[in-house]
């Protein structure tokens, strides 16, 4: 469930909205010419993703986007070691799991239709169970992937659309061997990394007409095993974003949107067998707002659960994404014009 909880929003040019990040447009003369600003432009961004789980659905407990004792941006005490914490769920309504990622994202167009992406995350996780809290942070697992723009009709009047197919790797760069002072290893999803090399493929289709647009992304991921023979079951994620463009003068553009996110995984595996620990089947829906000023962008979204399959773990309570980006006025490519 690393995809489901760490890279949601990942995982995808989503996301990675799932790797489903907002698309970028041709900006040679400074005017809007594509589906969204700075399409087919190299860029970098700093993104903060927040995902929270709390309230036991089977017990009828309520869910909160900001539970008591949890923080949106960072835990109050990073890397706090609590020997009293145990990863067991006994129905305590104050239990929660929060997964935060501060991620540096880079995109570079090698050619007009070929993009190369790299994500480097700083992970900040908080788990609270039965009145005890555990905070773990550090460098997470880096992601690299490439996409090919199979369809690219973005610099035309009327209907504009684009189809991107891609694949990539999640690399085991994060520490997955953290232990408490008493020598007990922290749970797999509490660690900064998973210790596994994961493989994923994705497709993104985006189209617009007279300011109205729709972006659809699908992602499939398979995970390897780490040294403890721990892994995650294959997972799927989908992202849909319906948006509208509002132009404010020559430099400002707003994109209000409605965003839908779905993810499913059968949970953790040990020695090749499913334990169903942290199994997930969730759908979320909420508003988003992207603001573009010249080459700068601010992307925001909040999504709340509309469907959550019942498990013995705290249920999905929501997701928040904030990102600041800068796009270059790229007119030349390493390969081709």
Backbone as numpy.savetxt, mean C-alpha at the origin, in Angstrom:
# Nx Ny Nz CAx CAy CAz Cx Cy Cz
0.37 -12.53 4.84 -0.44 -11.34 4.84 0.41 -10.08 4.84
1.71 -10.22 4.54 2.53 -9.02 4.40 1.93 -8.11 3.34
1.47 -8.68 2.24 0.81 -7.87 1.21 -0.40 -7.20 1.81
-1.17 -7.91 2.55 -2.42 -7.39 3.05 -2.23 -6.31 4.08
-1.19 -6.42 4.90 -1.09 -5.46 5.99 0.07 -4.50 5.86
1.14 -4.90 5.21 2.26 -3.98 5.08 2.18 -3.19 3.78
1.83 -3.84 2.72 1.89 -3.20 1.41 0.51 -2.96 0.85
-0.46 -2.61 1.69 -1.78 -2.32 1.18 -1.85 -1.02 0.48
-2.02 -0.60 0.47 -2.02 0.30 -0.26 -1.53 0.37 -1.12
0.44 -1.05 -1.67 1.29 -1.56 -2.23 1.14 -1.87 -2.89
0.38 -1.98 -2.22 1.25 -2.92 -2.87 1.06 -2.84 -4.24
1.16 -1.91 -4.45 0.71 -1.97 -5.80 0.83 -0.59 -6.34
1.06 -0.46 -7.64 1.05 0.93 -8.00 -0.34 1.33 -7.83
-0.65 0.83 -6.82 -1.84 1.07 -6.18 -1.54 2.36 -5.59
-1.77 1.12 -5.20 -2.00 0.88 -4.25 -1.29 1.06 -4.40
0.51 0.54 -5.25 0.87 -0.53 -4.98 0.27 0.03 -4.77
-2.57 2.42 -4.30 -3.28 2.12 -4.00 -2.88 1.28 -4.10
-2.36 -0.37 -4.60 -1.90 -1.23 -4.45 -1.12 -1.69 -5.00
0.22 -2.03 -5.84 1.11 -0.94 -6.15 0.31 0.09 -6.94
-0.84 0.51 -6.50 -1.66 1.40 -7.31 -1.51 2.81 -6.84
-0.44 3.44 -7.17 -0.28 4.84 -6.85 -0.96 5.68 -7.92
-1.31 6.92 -7.62 -1.95 7.75 -8.64 -1.05 7.90 -9.86
-1.64 7.91 -11.04 -0.86 8.01 -12.26 -0.31 9.42 -12.44
0.67 9.60 -13.36 1.19 10.93 -13.60 0.90 11.42 -15.00
1.56 13.16 -16.64 1.06 13.49 -17.95 2.12 14.23 -18.65
2.07 14.17 -19.83 3.02 14.92 -20.63 2.95 16.39 -20.22
4.09 16.98 -19.88 4.09 18.36 -19.39 5.25 19.12 -20.02
5.37 19.01 -21.32 6.46 19.69 -22.00 6.24 21.20 -21.97
4.97 21.60 -22.19 4.69 23.03 -22.27 4.00 23.55 -21.01
3.83 22.68 -20.00 3.21 23.13 -18.76 1.71 23.00 -18.75
1.10 22.51 -19.84 -0.36 22.37 -19.87 -0.74 20.92 -19.67
-2.01 20.70 -19.33 -2.50 19.34 -19.10 -2.72 18.64 -20.43
-2.11 17.47 -20.61 -2.24 16.75 -21.87 -2.50 15.27 -21.68
-2.64 14.78 -20.43 -2.78 13.35 -20.22 -3.95 13.03 -19.32
-4.02 11.78 -18.88 -5.12 11.35 -18.02 -5.05 12.05 -16.68
-3.90 12.05 -16.09 -3.65 12.81 -14.85 -2.33 13.54 -15.01
-2.06 14.54 -14.20 -0.82 15.31 -14.37 0.43 14.44 -14.30
1.35 14.73 -15.19 2.67 14.10 -15.21 2.60 12.61 -15.48
1.69 12.20 -16.36 1.69 10.83 -16.84 2.96 10.61 -17.65
3.55 9.42 -17.50 4.80 9.09 -18.20 5.93 10.06 -17.85
5.99 10.43 -16.58 7.08 11.27 -16.11 7.76 10.59 -14.93
9.07 10.64 -14.88 9.79 10.11 -13.73 9.47 10.96 -12.51
9.50 10.32 -11.34 9.07 11.02 -10.13 9.62 10.34 -8.89
9.52 11.04 -7.78 9.76 10.40 -6.48 8.72 10.93 -5.51
8.44 10.16 -4.47 7.40 10.53 -3.51 7.73 9.96 -2.15
7.19 10.60 -1.13 7.27 10.11 0.24 5.84 9.81 0.67
5.57 8.54 0.95 4.21 8.10 1.25 4.13 7.51 2.65
3.07 7.88 3.37 2.80 7.30 4.68 1.52 6.49 4.59
1.60 5.20 4.94 0.43 4.33 4.91 0.13 3.81 6.31
-1.12 3.82 6.65 -1.58 3.44 8.00 -2.71 2.44 7.85
-2.61 1.30 8.51 -3.66 0.29 8.48 -3.90 -0.19 9.90
-5.16 -0.27 10.32 -5.48 -0.61 11.70 -6.52 -1.72 11.74
-6.36 -2.60 12.73 -7.29 -3.69 13.00 -7.64 -3.65 14.48
-8.92 -3.63 14.81 -9.33 -3.70 16.21 -10.80 -4.08 16.29
-11.19 -4.57 17.45 -12.56 -5.02 17.66 -12.78 -6.42 17.11
-13.27 -7.32 17.94 -13.51 -8.70 17.50 -14.91 -8.79 16.92
-14.96 -9.06 15.61 -16.24 -9.05 14.91 -17.19 -10.12 15.44
-16.65 -11.31 15.78 -17.50 -12.39 16.26 -18.16 -12.05 17.60
-17.56 -11.12 18.33 -18.11 -10.71 19.63 -18.94 -9.44 19.52
-19.13 -8.93 18.31 -19.93 -7.74 18.11 -19.29 -6.46 18.58
-17.95 -6.43 18.69 -17.26 -5.24 19.18 -17.10 -4.20 18.07
-17.09 -2.93 18.46 -16.96 -1.84 17.51 -15.51 -1.68 17.06
-15.35 -1.07 15.88 -14.03 -0.82 15.31 -13.76 0.68 15.31
-12.50 1.05 15.47 -12.12 2.46 15.49 -10.91 2.69 14.60
-10.96 3.76 13.80 -9.84 4.11 12.95 -8.64 4.56 13.79
-8.89 5.16 14.94 -7.84 5.61 15.85 -8.14 5.06 17.24
-7.78 3.82 17.53 -8.08 3.23 18.83 -7.27 3.87 19.95
-7.78 3.81 21.16 -7.07 4.34 22.33 -5.74 3.64 22.48
-4.66 4.44 22.60 -3.32 3.88 22.73 -2.59 3.73 21.41
-3.27 4.03 20.30 -2.63 3.95 18.98 -2.48 5.32 18.36
-1.42 5.52 17.59 -1.16 6.81 16.94 -1.14 6.64 15.42
-1.55 7.69 14.73 -1.63 7.64 13.27 -0.26 7.62 12.62
0.64 8.51 13.02 1.90 8.69 12.32 3.00 7.78 12.82
3.13 7.62 14.12 4.21 6.80 14.67 3.85 6.39 16.09
4.38 5.25 16.56 4.12 4.84 17.95 4.79 5.77 18.94
4.26 5.82 20.13 4.82 6.72 21.15 6.21 6.29 21.58
6.50 5.00 21.51 7.82 4.50 21.90 8.25 3.45 20.90
9.06 3.85 19.90 9.48 2.93 18.86 10.44 1.90 19.43
10.29 0.64 18.99 11.13 -0.47 19.43 11.07 -0.68 20.94
9.88 -0.51 21.54 9.72 -0.79 22.96 9.58 -2.28 23.16
10.33 -2.84 24.10 10.36 -4.27 24.35 9.52 -4.57 25.58
8.46 -5.33 25.40 7.56 -5.65 26.50 7.50 -7.16 26.63
8.20 -7.71 27.64 8.20 -9.16 27.84 6.83 -9.69 28.22
5.94 -8.79 28.67 4.61 -9.24 29.06 3.66 -9.40 27.89
4.07 -8.92 26.68 3.19 -9.02 25.53 3.16 -10.45 25.01
1.97 -10.93 24.71 1.81 -12.25 24.10 0.87 -12.13 22.91
1.24 -12.79 21.82 0.40 -12.74 20.63 -0.74 -13.76 20.79
-1.68 -13.41 21.63 -2.85 -14.26 21.84 -4.07 -13.36 21.92
-5.19 -13.84 21.39 -6.40 -13.04 21.32 -7.49 -13.68 22.17
-7.87 -12.96 23.22 -8.84 -13.49 24.18 -10.09 -12.62 24.26
-10.30 -11.79 23.22 -11.52 -11.00 23.16 -11.47 -9.67 23.87
-10.28 -9.22 24.29 -10.15 -7.94 24.97 -10.49 -6.82 23.98
-11.50 -5.98 24.27 -11.89 -4.93 23.32 -10.82 -3.87 23.09
-9.81 -3.81 23.95 -8.74 -2.82 23.77 -7.62 -3.33 22.87
-7.70 -4.58 22.40 -6.68 -5.13 21.51 -6.69 -4.40 20.16
-5.52 -4.18 19.60 -5.45 -3.65 18.23 -4.12 -4.01 17.60
-4.08 -3.92 16.28 -2.86 -4.08 15.50 -2.79 -2.91 14.52
-1.67 -2.19 14.54 -1.48 -1.04 13.64 -0.20 -1.26 12.85
-0.30 -1.12 11.54 0.84 -1.27 10.65 1.04 0.04 9.89
2.18 0.69 10.14 2.51 1.97 9.49 3.75 1.78 8.62
3.75 2.47 7.50 4.90 2.43 6.60 5.17 3.84 6.09
6.37 4.34 6.32 6.84 5.58 5.70 7.76 5.16 4.57
7.33 5.42 3.34 7.97 4.80 2.18 8.49 5.83 1.20
9.74 5.68 0.80 10.31 6.49 -0.27 10.12 5.74 -1.57
9.42 6.38 -2.53 9.10 5.74 -3.79 9.75 6.49 -4.94
10.33 5.74 -5.85 10.94 6.34 -7.03 10.46 5.66 -8.30
10.24 6.44 -9.35 9.83 5.91 -10.65 10.70 6.55 -11.73
11.23 5.71 -12.61 12.04 6.23 -13.70 11.63 5.56 -15.00
11.36 6.35 -16.02 10.97 5.83 -17.32 12.22 5.58 -18.15
12.52 4.28 -18.37 13.64 3.91 -19.20 13.36 4.21 -20.67
12.11 4.06 -21.05 11.63 4.35 -22.40 10.22 4.89 -22.29
9.68 5.31 -23.43 8.36 5.94 -23.41 7.29 5.03 -22.81
7.46 3.71 -22.97 6.47 2.76 -22.49 6.97 1.86 -21.36
8.18 2.07 -20.87 8.76 1.18 -19.86 9.15 1.97 -18.62
8.58 1.60 -17.48 8.87 2.27 -16.23 9.53 1.31 -15.25
10.44 1.83 -14.44 11.12 1.08 -13.39 10.81 1.75 -12.06
10.37 0.96 -11.07 9.97 1.50 -9.77 10.74 0.85 -8.63
10.98 1.61 -7.58 11.62 1.09 -6.37 10.98 1.74 -5.15
10.63 0.93 -4.15 10.06 1.42 -2.88 10.98 0.99 -1.75
11.34 1.92 -0.88 12.15 1.61 0.30 11.35 2.04 1.53
10.89 1.09 2.37 10.01 1.44 3.47 10.70 1.49 4.84
10.21 2.38 5.68 10.50 2.38 7.10 9.23 1.92 7.80
9.32 0.80 8.51 8.15 0.16 9.11 8.03 0.54 10.57
6.80 0.82 11.02 6.52 1.14 12.42 5.23 0.42 12.83
5.38 -0.71 13.52 4.23 -1.55 13.88 3.94 -1.48 15.37
2.66 -1.50 15.70 2.22 -1.52 17.09 1.17 -2.61 17.26
1.36 -3.47 18.26 0.36 -4.46 18.60 0.05 -4.35 20.09
-1.22 -4.39 20.41 -1.64 -4.37 21.80 -2.55 -5.56 22.05
-2.22 -6.35 23.04 -3.01 -7.52 23.37 -3.12 -7.72 24.86
-4.34 -7.83 25.35 -4.60 -8.08 26.77 -3.91 -7.06 27.68
-3.94 -5.80 27.23 -3.40 -4.73 28.05 -1.91 -4.49 27.90
-1.22 -5.30 27.11 0.22 -5.14 26.89 0.47 -4.67 25.47
1.49 -3.82 25.29 1.75 -3.24 23.97 3.18 -3.54 23.53
3.33 -3.80 22.22 4.63 -4.06 21.60 4.79 -3.13 20.41
5.95 -2.45 20.32 6.26 -1.56 19.20 7.56 -2.02 18.54
7.52 -2.20 17.24 8.69 -2.64 16.49 8.83 -1.76 15.26
10.03 -1.27 15.00 10.26 -0.43 13.83 11.62 -0.67 13.23
11.79 -0.21 12.00 13.08 -0.34 11.32 12.90 -0.40 9.83
14.00 -0.58 9.12 13.97 -0.71 7.66 13.15 -1.93 7.29
12.21 -1.76 6.37 11.38 -2.87 5.93 11.93 -3.53 4.68
11.09 -4.31 4.03 11.48 -5.03 2.82 11.28 -4.15 1.59
12.35 -3.94 0.84 12.29 -3.10 -0.36 11.57 -3.83 -1.49
10.97 -3.05 -2.38 10.24 -3.60 -3.52 10.76 -2.97 -4.81
10.99 -3.79 -5.83 11.37 -3.30 -7.15 10.47 -3.96 -8.19
10.03 -3.20 -9.17 9.18 -3.77 -10.21 9.23 -2.90 -11.46
8.87 -3.52 -12.56 8.86 -2.83 -13.85 7.49 -2.98 -14.48
7.09 -1.96 -15.24 5.81 -1.99 -15.92 5.96 -1.61 -17.38
5.16 -2.26 -18.22 5.16 -1.95 -19.65 3.80 -1.39 -20.04
3.77 -0.22 -20.69 2.54 0.44 -21.09 2.07 -0.16 -22.41
1.26 -1.21 -22.30 0.80 -1.92 -23.49 -0.10 -1.02 -24.35
-1.00 -0.28 -23.70 -1.83 0.72 -24.37 -1.44 2.08 -23.83
-1.33 3.06 -24.71 -0.92 4.39 -24.27 -1.55 5.44 -25.17
-2.78 5.79 -24.89 -3.49 6.84 -25.63 -3.83 7.95 -24.63
-2.84 8.73 -24.27 -3.02 9.72 -23.20 -2.85 11.15 -23.68
-2.31 11.35 -24.84 -2.08 12.70 -25.34 -3.02 12.99 -26.50
-4.28 12.64 -26.30 -5.30 12.83 -27.33 -6.52 13.49 -26.71
-7.35 14.06 -27.55 -8.61 14.63 -27.09 -9.67 13.52 -26.99
-10.72 13.78 -26.24 -11.78 12.79 -26.08 -11.40 11.73 -25.07
-11.65 10.47 -25.42 -11.34 9.37 -24.51 -9.84 9.11 -24.47
-9.30 9.06 -23.26 -7.89 8.72 -23.06 -7.84 7.46 -22.20
-6.91 6.57 -22.52 -6.78 5.38 -21.70 -5.39 4.80 -21.79
-5.11 3.92 -20.82 -3.78 3.35 -20.71 -3.89 2.00 -20.01
-3.09 1.03 -20.45 -3.01 -0.27 -19.81 -1.56 -0.59 -19.52
-1.26 -0.87 -18.24 0.10 -1.19 -17.82 0.12 -2.60 -17.26
1.04 -3.43 -17.75 1.28 -4.76 -17.21 2.67 -4.80 -16.60
2.79 -5.41 -15.42 4.09 -5.40 -14.77 4.30 -6.55 -13.82
5.53 -6.65 -13.32 5.90 -7.69 -12.38 7.08 -7.20 -11.56
7.27 -7.81 -10.38 8.36 -7.37 -9.54 8.65 -8.29 -8.39
9.55 -7.83 -7.52 10.02 -8.59 -6.37 9.92 -7.76 -5.11
9.56 -8.42 -4.00 9.73 -7.84 -2.68 10.94 -8.54 -2.06
11.97 -7.78 -1.68 13.24 -8.34 -1.24 13.34 -8.39 0.28
14.03 -9.39 0.84 14.12 -9.54 2.31 15.17 -8.64 2.94
14.98 -7.34 2.84 15.96 -6.39 3.38 15.69 -6.00 4.83
14.48 -6.28 5.34 14.13 -5.92 6.71 14.51 -7.01 7.70
14.72 -6.60 8.94 15.06 -7.55 10.01 13.82 -8.36 10.40
13.92 -9.68 10.35 12.81 -10.54 10.73 13.16 -11.46 11.89
14.26 -11.14 12.61 14.75 -11.99 13.70 14.68 -11.29 15.06
13.91 -10.22 15.16 13.84 -9.49 16.43 13.23 -10.36 17.53
13.84 -10.29 18.70 13.34 -11.04 19.85 13.18 -10.12 21.05
12.34 -10.53 21.99 12.18 -9.79 23.24 13.39 -10.06 24.14
13.45 -9.32 25.24 14.57 -9.47 26.17 14.64 -10.88 26.74
13.52 -11.58 26.77 13.52 -12.94 27.30 13.87 -13.98 26.23
14.24 -13.51 25.01 14.68 -14.41 23.96 13.59 -14.95 23.07
12.34 -14.59 23.33 11.23 -15.07 22.51 11.13 -14.21 21.25
11.08 -14.87 20.08 11.01 -14.14 18.81 9.63 -13.52 18.65
9.61 -12.26 18.18 8.35 -11.59 17.93 7.59 -12.30 16.80
6.26 -12.17 16.76 5.48 -12.77 15.67 5.94 -12.25 14.31
5.70 -13.04 13.28 6.18 -12.72 11.94 5.72 -11.36 11.47
4.44 -11.04 11.63 3.93 -9.77 11.11 4.22 -8.59 12.02
4.81 -8.84 13.19 5.26 -7.74 14.04 6.66 -7.28 13.64
7.37 -8.11 12.91 8.74 -7.81 12.52 8.77 -6.70 11.47
9.94 -6.06 11.35 10.09 -5.03 10.32 10.10 -5.65 8.92
10.59 -6.88 8.81 10.61 -7.59 7.54 10.07 -8.99 7.70
9.88 -9.68 6.59 9.37 -11.05 6.64 10.46 -12.09 6.41
11.60 -11.68 5.82 12.65 -12.64 5.53 12.40 -13.46 4.29
11.37 -13.12 3.52 11.03 -13.89 2.32 11.21 -13.03 1.08
11.49 -13.70 -0.03 11.48 -13.06 -1.33 10.14 -13.36 -1.98
9.40 -12.31 -2.32 8.05 -12.47 -2.87 8.04 -12.05 -4.33
7.15 -12.68 -5.10 7.01 -12.40 -6.52 5.57 -11.95 -6.79
5.41 -10.92 -7.59 4.05 -10.45 -7.87 3.94 -9.94 -9.29
2.72 -9.98 -9.79 2.39 -9.41 -11.08 1.16 -8.54 -10.93
1.01 -7.54 -11.80 -0.12 -6.62 -11.69 -0.53 -6.09 -13.04
-1.73 -5.60 -13.09 -2.25 -4.92 -14.27 -3.00 -3.68 -13.82
-2.83 -2.58 -14.54 -3.51 -1.33 -14.23 -4.10 -0.75 -15.51
-5.41 -0.49 -15.47 -6.08 0.16 -16.59 -6.71 1.45 -16.09
-6.47 2.54 -16.82 -7.01 3.83 -16.42 -7.55 4.53 -17.67
-8.72 5.13 -17.53 -9.35 5.80 -18.66 -10.05 7.07 -18.17
-10.19 8.05 -19.05 -10.88 9.29 -18.68 -11.58 9.88 -19.89
-12.62 10.66 -19.60 -13.36 11.36 -20.65 -13.99 12.62 -20.05
-13.58 13.77 -20.57 -14.10 15.05 -20.12 -14.04 15.23 -18.61
-12.90 14.90 -18.04 -12.69 15.12 -16.61 -13.04 13.95 -15.74
-13.91 13.05 -16.20 -14.26 11.87 -15.43 -13.29 10.74 -15.75
-12.91 9.99 -14.72 -11.94 8.92 -14.95 -12.16 7.74 -14.04
-11.58 6.62 -14.43 -11.66 5.39 -13.66 -10.33 4.66 -13.77
-9.79 4.23 -12.62 -8.55 3.46 -12.58 -8.82 2.13 -11.89
-8.40 1.04 -12.54 -8.60 -0.31 -12.02 -7.25 -1.02 -11.94
-6.96 -1.65 -10.79 -5.70 -2.34 -10.61 -5.93 -3.69 -9.96
-5.24 -4.70 -10.44 -5.28 -6.03 -9.84 -3.87 -6.53 -9.60
-3.68 -7.29 -8.50 -2.35 -7.74 -8.11 -2.42 -9.16 -7.58
-1.47 -10.00 -7.97 -1.36 -11.36 -7.44 0.06 -11.55 -6.93
0.19 -12.15 -5.72 1.50 -12.28 -5.08 1.70 -13.68 -4.54
2.93 -14.19 -4.72 3.34 -15.45 -4.11 4.60 -15.19 -3.29
4.68 -15.83 -2.13 5.77 -15.58 -1.19 6.67 -16.81 -1.04
7.96 -16.55 -0.82 8.88 -17.62 -0.49 8.88 -17.89 1.01
9.80 -18.72 1.47 9.93 -19.04 2.89 11.15 -18.33 3.46
11.12 -18.01 4.77 12.30 -17.49 5.43 13.05 -18.62 6.14
14.07 -18.26 6.90 14.90 -19.27 7.56 14.13 -20.07 8.61
13.03 -19.56 9.09 12.20 -20.27 10.07 11.11 -21.10 9.38
11.16 -21.16 8.04 10.15 -21.84 7.22 8.77 -21.23 7.41
8.78 -19.94 7.69 7.57 -19.14 7.79 7.31 -18.47 6.45
6.08 -18.35 6.06 5.75 -17.64 4.82 4.30 -17.21 4.88
3.83 -16.63 3.80 2.45 -16.18 3.69 1.81 -16.83 2.48
0.54 -17.18 2.60 -0.18 -17.80 1.50 -0.29 -16.82 0.33
-0.49 -17.31 -0.87 -0.71 -16.40 -2.01 -1.84 -15.42 -1.71
-1.72 -14.22 -2.22 -2.72 -13.18 -1.93 -3.10 -12.46 -3.22
-4.30 -11.90 -3.22 -4.77 -11.08 -4.31 -5.26 -9.76 -3.74
-5.14 -8.71 -4.52 -5.63 -7.39 -4.11 -6.18 -6.68 -5.34
-7.23 -5.90 -5.14 -7.81 -5.12 -6.22 -8.11 -3.71 -5.76
-8.01 -2.75 -6.69 -8.20 -1.35 -6.35 -8.97 -0.67 -7.47
-9.99 0.09 -7.11 -10.76 0.86 -8.08 -10.86 2.30 -7.60
-10.63 3.24 -8.51 -10.61 4.66 -8.17 -11.41 5.41 -9.23
-12.57 5.95 -8.84 -13.38 6.79 -9.74 -13.12 8.24 -9.38
-12.64 9.05 -10.34 -12.21 10.40 -10.02 -12.78 11.42 -11.00
-12.64 12.69 -10.62 -13.07 13.80 -11.48 -12.04 14.91 -11.39
-11.69 15.49 -12.53 -10.68 16.54 -12.58 -11.31 17.91 -12.47
-10.77 18.72 -11.56 -11.20 20.12 -11.39 -9.98 21.00 -11.61
-9.99 21.80 -12.67 -8.86 22.69 -12.98 -9.09 24.05 -12.33
-8.07 24.52 -11.62 -8.11 25.84 -10.98 -6.96 26.67 -11.53
-7.20 27.34 -12.63 -6.13 28.12 -13.24 -5.17 27.22 -13.98
-3.97 27.74 -14.28 -2.98 27.00 -15.06 -2.16 26.05 -14.21
-2.01 26.31 -12.91 -1.07 25.54 -12.10 -1.72 24.55 -11.14
-3.00 24.79 -10.76 -3.63 23.95 -9.75 -4.64 23.00 -10.39
-4.64 21.76 -9.92 -5.64 20.78 -10.33 -6.02 19.93 -9.14
-7.32 19.66 -9.00 -7.83 18.82 -7.92 -8.48 17.57 -8.51
-8.32 16.47 -7.82 -8.93 15.21 -8.25 -9.65 14.56 -7.06
-10.89 14.95 -6.77 -11.67 14.22 -5.77 -12.02 12.84 -6.32
-12.13 11.85 -5.44 -12.35 10.49 -5.92 -13.07 9.64 -4.88
-13.63 8.54 -5.34 -14.16 7.48 -4.49 -13.29 6.26 -4.74
-12.76 5.63 -3.67 -11.78 4.57 -3.84 -12.24 3.30 -3.13
-12.11 2.18 -3.84 -12.50 0.87 -3.32 -11.28 -0.03 -3.31
-11.09 -0.77 -2.21 -9.92 -1.65 -2.07 -10.35 -3.00 -1.54
-9.83 -4.07 -2.15 -10.15 -5.44 -1.71 -8.86 -6.24 -1.60
-8.79 -7.09 -0.58 -7.63 -7.96 -0.42 -8.05 -9.29 0.20
-7.36 -10.35 -0.20 -7.67 -11.68 0.32 -6.41 -12.51 0.41
-6.24 -13.19 1.55 -5.16 -14.15 1.75 -5.62 -15.17 2.77
-5.13 -16.40 2.64 -5.48 -17.44 3.61 -4.60 -17.40 4.85
-3.68 -16.45 4.92 -2.90 -16.24 6.13 -1.51 -16.84 6.09
-0.95 -17.06 7.26 0.43 -17.51 7.39 0.56 -19.01 7.13
1.81 -19.38 6.75 2.14 -20.78 6.53 3.38 -21.12 7.34
3.47 -22.35 7.79 4.63 -22.84 8.53 5.00 -24.20 7.97
6.24 -24.29 7.48 6.74 -25.53 6.89 5.82 -26.03 5.78
5.32 -25.09 4.99 4.51 -25.45 3.84 3.06 -25.73 4.14
2.63 -25.60 5.39 1.25 -25.87 5.75 0.57 -24.61 6.26
-0.68 -24.45 5.88 -1.44 -23.28 6.31 -1.76 -23.37 7.79
-1.50 -22.24 8.49 -1.95 -22.13 9.88 -3.22 -21.29 9.97
-3.54 -20.57 8.90 -4.67 -19.65 8.81 -4.53 -18.48 9.79
-3.36 -18.33 10.41 -3.11 -17.17 11.26 -3.09 -15.92 10.40
-3.85 -14.90 10.80 -3.96 -13.64 10.07 -4.55 -13.82 8.67
-5.47 -14.76 8.53 -6.22 -14.84 7.28 -7.04 -13.56 7.12
-7.27 -13.16 5.86 -7.90 -11.86 5.63 -8.77 -11.91 4.38
-9.95 -11.32 4.49 -10.85 -11.17 3.35 -11.64 -9.89 3.59
-11.13 -8.77 3.07 -11.65 -7.45 3.41 -11.95 -6.62 2.17
-12.96 -5.77 2.29 -13.26 -4.76 1.28 -13.44 -3.42 1.98
-12.82 -2.37 1.45 -12.86 -1.04 2.05 -13.28 -0.02 1.00
-13.91 1.06 1.46 -14.40 2.10 0.55 -14.28 3.45 1.25
-13.89 4.49 0.49 -13.80 5.81 1.08 -13.39 6.88 0.09
-13.32 8.13 0.56 -12.99 9.25 -0.33 -11.49 9.47 -0.46
-11.12 10.13 -1.55 -9.74 10.52 -1.75 -9.68 11.91 -2.37
-8.56 12.58 -2.22 -8.36 13.88 -2.84 -6.90 14.02 -3.22
-6.63 14.22 -4.52 -5.28 14.47 -5.01 -5.19 15.93 -5.46
-4.13 16.61 -5.02 -3.92 18.02 -5.35 -2.60 18.14 -6.10
-2.63 18.80 -7.25 -1.43 19.01 -8.05 -1.17 20.51 -8.19
0.08 20.91 -7.91 0.50 22.29 -8.12 1.83 22.25 -8.86
1.81 22.71 -10.11 2.99 22.63 -10.96 3.50 21.18 -10.95
4.73 20.95 -10.50 5.27 19.59 -10.51 5.07 18.85 -9.19
4.40 19.47 -8.24 4.22 18.87 -6.92 2.85 18.24 -6.80
2.75 17.21 -5.97 1.47 16.53 -5.76 1.28 16.18 -4.29
0.02 16.21 -3.86 -0.39 15.75 -2.54 -1.53 14.77 -2.74
-1.35 13.54 -2.29 -2.35 12.49 -2.47 -2.86 12.04 -1.11
-4.18 12.01 -0.93 -4.77 11.63 0.34 -5.94 10.68 0.10
-6.15 9.76 1.02 -7.33 8.89 0.97 -7.58 8.26 2.32
-8.85 8.02 2.60 -9.29 7.31 3.81 -10.30 6.26 3.37
-10.10 5.03 3.80 -11.01 3.95 3.43 -11.45 3.20 4.68
-12.75 2.94 4.75 -13.33 2.24 5.89 -13.95 0.93 5.42
-14.02 -0.07 6.29 -14.50 -1.39 5.85 -15.98 -1.40 5.49
-16.29 -2.07 4.39 -17.68 -2.33 4.01 -17.97 -3.82 4.09
-16.92 -4.64 4.13 -17.07 -6.08 4.33 -15.80 -6.62 4.98
-15.94 -7.42 6.02 -14.82 -8.07 6.69 -15.23 -9.47 7.10
-14.50 -10.47 6.62 -14.78 -11.84 7.02 -14.40 -12.03 8.48
-15.21 -12.74 9.23 -14.98 -12.94 10.65 -13.82 -13.90 10.90
-12.89 -13.51 11.79 -11.78 -14.37 12.21 -11.64 -14.23 13.72
-10.64 -14.93 14.29 -10.40 -14.81 15.73 -9.41 -13.69 16.04
-9.12 -12.82 15.05 -8.22 -11.69 15.24 -9.03 -10.39 15.20
-8.45 -9.29 15.68 -9.12 -8.00 15.52 -9.45 -7.74 14.05
-10.60 -7.13 13.80 -11.10 -6.95 12.44 -10.54 -5.67 11.82
-10.60 -5.61 10.50 -10.16 -4.43 9.78 -10.99 -3.22 10.19
-10.31 -2.11 10.51 -11.01 -0.90 10.94 -10.75 0.28 10.03
-9.83 0.17 9.08 -9.62 1.27 8.15 -8.19 1.42 7.68
-8.04 2.36 6.77 -6.76 2.59 6.09 -6.65 4.07 5.73
-5.46 4.67 5.92 -5.22 6.07 5.59 -3.92 6.14 4.79
-3.94 6.94 3.72 -2.75 7.11 2.89 -2.50 8.60 2.68
-1.27 9.03 2.90 -0.83 10.41 2.64 0.47 10.35 1.85
0.59 11.16 0.79 1.81 11.13 -0.01 2.13 12.51 -0.56
3.41 12.84 -0.55 3.93 14.06 -1.18 4.86 13.64 -2.31
4.67 14.22 -3.51 5.47 13.79 -4.64 5.99 14.94 -5.48
7.00 14.65 -6.28 7.54 15.62 -7.23 7.81 14.88 -8.54
7.35 15.44 -9.64 7.53 14.83 -10.96 8.41 15.71 -11.84
9.24 15.07 -12.64 10.16 15.78 -13.52 9.54 15.97 -14.90
9.88 17.03 -15.55 9.41 17.28 -16.91 10.30 16.50 -17.88
10.08 15.20 -17.90 10.94 14.32 -18.68 10.59 14.40 -20.17
11.57 14.75 -20.98 11.39 14.80 -22.44 12.31 13.84 -23.16
13.26 13.24 -22.44 14.21 12.29 -23.05 14.20 11.00 -22.23
14.51 9.89 -22.90 14.54 8.58 -22.27 15.86 7.92 -22.52
16.22 6.98 -21.66 17.48 6.26 -21.80 17.48 5.44 -23.08
16.29 4.88 -23.42 16.16 4.09 -24.64 15.06 4.70 -25.50
15.38 5.13 -26.70 14.40 5.68 -27.60 14.13 7.13 -27.33
13.29 7.74 -28.16 12.97 9.16 -28.02 11.95 9.35 -26.94
